[in-house]
């Protein structure tokens, strides 16, 4: 019986395997060095980000939709924190049954009735 070797791991997969046991401090320092940008580039990135945000603000149709939701359930409210945590957790949930259980669990902790009628959206 001849056993054929499996496919070679991709370059990315090989890099992950090699980095798996590296010292965390050394790894973070190397990544910070790699992520550092010249001040001119940082200014360009910040300028582009500000331009994009201003464009979204200038072209919004109304204070409905997501704006109303974010205004009503801001992070100073318990319900706002619940919604933020739920949104982050749902990105990691593997199936709809687990998602339903998670929603049921998180939503039950908020005082949603106190927010009724505060928005026309």
C-alpha positions in Angstrom: 0.0 0.0 0.0 1.4 3.4 -1.0 0.4 6.4 1.1 0.4 9.6 -0.8 1.2 12.8 1.1 -1.6 15.2 1.5 -1.6 18.7 -0.2 1.0 21.1 1.1 -0.4 23.7 3.5 -0.9 27.1 2.0 1.6 29.8 2.8 -0.9 31.4 5.2 -1.7 28.1 7.0 2.1 27.5 7.4 2.6 30.9 8.8 -0.2 30.3 11.3 1.3 27.0 12.4 4.8 28.6 12.8 3.3 31.5 14.8 1.2 29.3 17.1 3.9 28.9 19.8 5.7 32.2 19.4 6.2 34.4 22.4 3.2 36.8 22.6 5.2 39.9 23.5 7.6 39.4 20.6 4.6 38.8 18.3 2.8 41.9 19.4 5.9 44.1 19.0 6.5 42.7 15.5 2.9 43.4 14.5 3.1 46.9 16.0 6.2 47.7 14.0 4.5 46.3 10.9 1.3 48.4 11.5 3.2 51.7 12.2 2.6 54.3 9.6 4.4 57.5 8.8 2.7 60.6 10.2 1.8 61.7 6.7 0.0 58.4 6.0 -1.8 58.6 9.4 -3.0 62.1 8.5 -4.3 60.9 5.1 -6.2 58.0 6.7 -7.7 60.3 9.3 -8.7 62.8 6.7 -10.3 60.1 4.5 -12.2 58.7 7.5 -13.5 62.2 8.4 -14.5 62.8 4.8 -16.5 59.5 4.7 -18.2 60.2 8.1 -19.2 63.7 6.9 -20.5 62.2 3.6 -22.7 59.8 5.5 -24.0 62.5 7.8 -24.7 64.9 4.9 -26.5 62.3 2.9 -28.7 60.7 5.5 -32.4 60.8 4.5 -33.9 61.3 8.0 -33.5 60.7 11.6 -35.3 57.4 11.3 -33.9 53.9 10.9 -30.6 53.2 12.4 -30.2 56.8 13.7 -33.4 56.5 15.7 -32.3 53.1 17.0 -28.9 54.3 18.1 -30.4 57.4 19.7 -33.0 55.5 21.6 -30.7 52.6 22.7 -27.4 54.4 23.3 -24.7 52.8 25.3 -25.7 54.8 28.5 -28.8 52.5 28.6 -28.9 48.9 29.8 -30.9 48.0 26.6 -28.3 49.7 24.4 -25.5 47.6 26.0 -27.6 44.5 25.6 -28.1 45.2 21.9 -24.4 45.9 21.4 -23.4 42.7 23.2 -26.0 40.7 21.3 -24.8 42.0 17.9 -21.2 41.1 18.7 -22.2 37.7 20.0 -24.4 36.9 17.0 -21.4 37.3 14.7 -19.8 34.3 16.4 -22.9 32.0 16.7 -22.6 28.9 14.6 -26.3 28.1 14.0 -29.8 29.6 14.1 -31.0 27.5 17.1 -28.1 28.9 19.2 -28.8 32.4 17.9 -32.5 32.1 18.9 -31.5 30.9 22.4 -29.0 33.8 22.7 -31.5 36.4 21.6 -34.2 35.0 24.0 -31.7 35.1 26.9 -30.3 38.6 26.2 -33.6 40.3 25.3 -35.3 39.1 28.5 -33.0 41.3 30.6 -34.0 44.6 29.2 -36.8 47.1 30.1 -38.0 47.4 26.5 -41.5 48.7 27.4 -39.9 51.9 28.8 -38.7 52.7 25.2 -42.1 52.3 23.5 -43.5 55.3 21.7 -40.3 57.4 21.8 -39.8 57.3 18.0 -42.0 57.3 15.0 -39.7 54.9 13.1 
